[in-house]
Amino acid sequence: MIKYHSATGTAVWTDLLRSLKDSSISNLRGSPKLKSIGKKAYWYDHYRIGNEVIDRYIGEDSEDLRGRLSRQKGIAEAEKQAGRERARLMRTLRAEGYLMSDVGTGQIISAMVKAGVFRLGGTLIGTQAFRCYEGELGVRIGSDQAAMTDDIDIASFERLSLVLDDKVDTPLAEVFSEMKFDPIPSLNKGRVWRWRQTDRQTLVEFLTPSFSEQEGLRDLHALGVSAQSLHFMNYLIAEPLHAPLLYRSGILMQIPRPERFAIHKLIVADRRRRGPDELKSKKDRAQAEFLIRILHQDRPEDLKDAYEDALERGPTWRAHISASLELLPQTKAILDS
């Protein structure tokens, strides 16, 4: 049985997200400037420091962002009071029983937000993102599906990281060093895509889609790190959503669309089915099953579009999805209905 949060909780979560989006453009130093890059357009904070002209990336052009930029002066003037309001909203969400981030995870993600990881296209994936669907979908996620993990996975497109022509405010190697993370050496000398925290064993990994036969390391220029490239990742992180991480007064970041997350989990579950990752494969299937059941009831068209999109991408995609669905007959019946 699906258990939903109250209408009050859903409204409060929505208000928190709206306030965090406003806050993200409250401290512009200059004038918003729109740049066309290829077929897309992106907004930048355009200002001068001495003789140097700075274009600091704000976000991809959208009606939502344009509306906020048009109200930027008023948003900036109201930000102090808005900060107090966000603290109140978080207290309400705690009272409503929403899943809160643990302190360690909150501190790490907060540090990455301040450095600009999510502003520059980073998307939180994995179980940490799955927990955020509690607010996005308005449902209660049980402790079995929301099993805590110390892993924090960040994915981004290599090309987007290059074309934005911007970079993190503080090198991530310095950010992680201050939080007692050590780089994990890779086979490619001088390229680091993973860091492990010495006292908590928290692992931060950077990932990116692979568009070639090999799944090698790629560079994310805007973030100043390397990333492990993986097949099927492009499907997962296309058109991500903004969502608050429920820590302190809320932290704005990006997560995959829930329908893409669910279908991608079916693919990943089959890829990890044999060997040391078998337990992760079971968790992947459980998360996919949970989300598909909810989406079938609340967002059936989104689910259908995501499923059909994946099936149309080729025989390898269909084979992985089919193999996982053979172990989930009820989920298979939902998707084939």
N, C-alpha and C positions, 0 to 999 in steps of 0.2 A: 504494500500500500504506500502510495506517495504521500509524504507529509510536507505540507507547505508552511512557510512562515506566515505570520499574520499580515493583514493589509497595512498595519502600522509599520511593521518591520520593513516591508517592501518599499513603502513610501520613503522611509528614513534612509534606506540604502540608496535609493534614487537621488534623494537630496544631497547625500554625501558625495556621490559621483559627480553631480552637477557642480557642486561647490569646488571640488578638487580640479575639475576641468577649468573653471574660472580662475582658480588660483595659479594654474600653470602659465597663464599669460598676464598675471598681475604685475610682474616686475620687469616689463620690457624697458630697455634703456633708450630706444630710439623709435623709429617709425616702422610699422610692418611693411615688408616689401615682398611682392609675389614674383617668383621666378618660374619660368617654364623650362622643364628639363625632359626632353623626349616628349612623350604623350601626356605627362602629368605636370602639375604645378605645385609648388611648395612655398610656404610662407617663411620669411626670415625676419629677425629683429635687426634692422639696419641702423647702425650708429657709428660714431667715430671716436677713436681714442688717440689723441694727438694727431699725427699725420696718417694714422692707419684707419682704414675703413673696415668695419667688422660686419659680417652677415652671420648671425647666430640662428641656427635652424629652429623653427617653431613647430611646424607640422605640415602634413599634406593638405592641400586645399580641399575644403568641404564647406557646405552650407553652415554646418554647426560651428566650425572654426571661424568662418567669416563673421558670423553673428557675434561671437565672443570678442573678436578683434574690434568690431564696431563699438562695443561697450567697454573697451579696455580701460579707459580713464575712470569710469564709475566703478569698475571691478577693483582697480588698484586702490581707490579711496575707501572702499568697503572691506578690504582684505583683513584688516585687524579684527574687526567684528566677526567676519566670516570664519576666522581661525577659532574663535571662541565657540561659534555655532557648530563647527565640525567636531569639536571636543564633546559637545552636548549630544550630537548625533551618534557618536561612537558609544557614549554611555548607554544610550537607548538600545543600540544594537547588541551590546553585551547583555543587557537585561532581557532582550528577546531571544538570547541563546545562539547568536550567530558564531560561527567558528572564527576565533581570533588567531592571529599569527603569534607564534612563540617569540620571545624576546630576541633570541639569537638570529632567527631568520629575518625578523623585522629590521634588526640593525643592519644586516648585510644588504638587504634589498633597498633600505633607505639610503645607504651609502652609495649604491649604484644609481639610484634615482638622482641624488645630488650631483653625481659625476656626469649625468646626462645619458646613461645607457638606454633608458626607455624613450627619452626625447629623440634619440638618434636611431630609432627603429628596433631596439631590442624588444623581444616578446618573451614573457615568462611562460614556460611550458611544464609538462609533467604534473606530478601530484600537487605541487604548490599552486599551479594554475587551476587544477580540478577543484580544489577547495573554494576557489573564488566563484565557481558557478552556483554556489549556494545563494549568493546575492543576485547574480545575473538571471537565474531561473526562479528565484523565490522559493526554493525547496530546502528542506533540511537534509543535510548529508550525514549519514550515520557514521559511527566510528570505524566500521569495517571498510567502507569505501574511502574514508578520509584518513586512512592510516598515515601517521606522520612519517616524514622522511627528512633526512638532513640534506639531501641533494637539492641543489638549486640550479635549474637548467635554463639558459638564456639562448634564444635563437634569433638570428637576423639574416636578411638577404645580403650576400656579398656585394651585389651590384648597387643596392640602395646605399649601403655603407660607403661606397666609393663616390656615387654621384652627388651625395648631399653636400660635399665639400665643407664639412665641419667635423669637429672632433670633441671627445669628452673634455670636460673642464679640468679634470685631474686624471693623470694616467692611472689606469686600473691596477697596474702593478703596484703603485704607491698606495692606492685605496686598500687593496688586499693585504699588503704588508703591514699597514697600520692596524688591521684587524687580525693580525697574527695568522695569515694564510701563507703557505709556502707553495711556490709553483711546482707542478709535477712535470718533470722532464718528458719530452716526447721523443720519438725516434728521429724527428726532423729537428736537428740541432738549432737552438735559438728561437724556436716557435713554441709558444705555450698557449694551451687552450683549456687547461684545468688547474685549479688551485684547491688545496686542502687546508682546512683550519686545524691547527695542531691540538688545541684543547677540546674541541667538540667533534672533530672528525667530519665537519661539514664539507661537502664537495661542491664547488661551483664549476660548471662546465659551460662552454660556449659552442654552439652548433650552428650549422648553416646548410641550406639545401645543396645537394649534389646534382649537377646537370650533366655529368659525364658518367662513364662506366665505373670509374674508381671513386671510392669514398675517402679521399685524402684530406689533408689539412688545407684550409683556405685562410686568407687574411681579411679581417673586418677592419677596414682602415679607419672608420669613424670611431670605433671603440678602442683601437690600438691593441687588439689581441688577435690571435689565430683562433680558428674554429674547426671542429670536426665536421666534415660535410657528410650528409646522410641522404639517401634516396627517400622520396616521399615527403620530405620535410617542407618542400615548397607548397604542397597542398595544405599542410597544417597551419602555416603562419601567414597565409594570404588573407588580406583584409581583417587584421586583428581588431579586437575590441578594447576600449579603455575600461578599466575596472579598478576599484580601490582595494589595496591590501589593508586588511583590518588590523592596523598596528598604530598605537598612539592616537593621533587625530586623523588617521587615514593617509595612505600613500597612493598616488596615481601611477599606474603602470599599464602594460598591455598584456592581454591573454588571447589565445586563439578563440575563434568562434566555436561555441559548444558542439554544433553539429559536425564541424570538421574535426574537432578533438575526438569525438566519439568514433567516427569512421576511421580516423588515423590510428586509434588504439586497436582496432581490429587488425589492421595491417601489422603494426608493431608487435602485437601479441603473437602472431604467427611467426614473425622473424625471430622472436626470442623463445619459441616454444621448447626448444631442445637445448640441453646444456645447463650451464650455471645460472642462466636468467629465467629458468622455468617459473620460479615464484613470482618474478616480475610480470611474466606473461599472464599468470592467473589474475594478478591485480589489474593489468591492462584490460582483460576481458570483463572483469567486474565493473570497472569504471565505464567502459563502453556500454555494457548492458544497462547500467543505471541511467546514463544520459539518454540513450535511445528510447527507453521506456517513457521518460519525461517528455522528451522532444516530440515523440509520436503523439502525445496527448496535447501538448501546449503549442508546439511549433512544427506541425507535420510537413508543411511545404518546405521549410528550411532544411529539415532532415532529408526529405525526398530529393531535393536539389543536390545536397552534399553527397548523398549515396550514389545517385546517378552520375554525378561528376566523376567520382572516384572510379566507378565501373567503366566509364568511357575512356579512361587513361591507359588501358592496355591489359593484356592477358596476365602479366605479373601482378598488377593491382588486383584483378579479379580473383586470382588464385589465392593470394594472402587473405583477402576478405572472406572468400568462401570457406577456407580452411578453419578460420576462427568461428564462423557462423555454424559450422557443423557441430561445434561444441556448445553452441548457444541456440538451441532449436526455437525457443520462444522469441528470442531477438531476431532470428532469421524470419520467422513468421511475420513479425511486425514490419520488417523492411521489405518483405515481398508482398505485403498486403496492398 
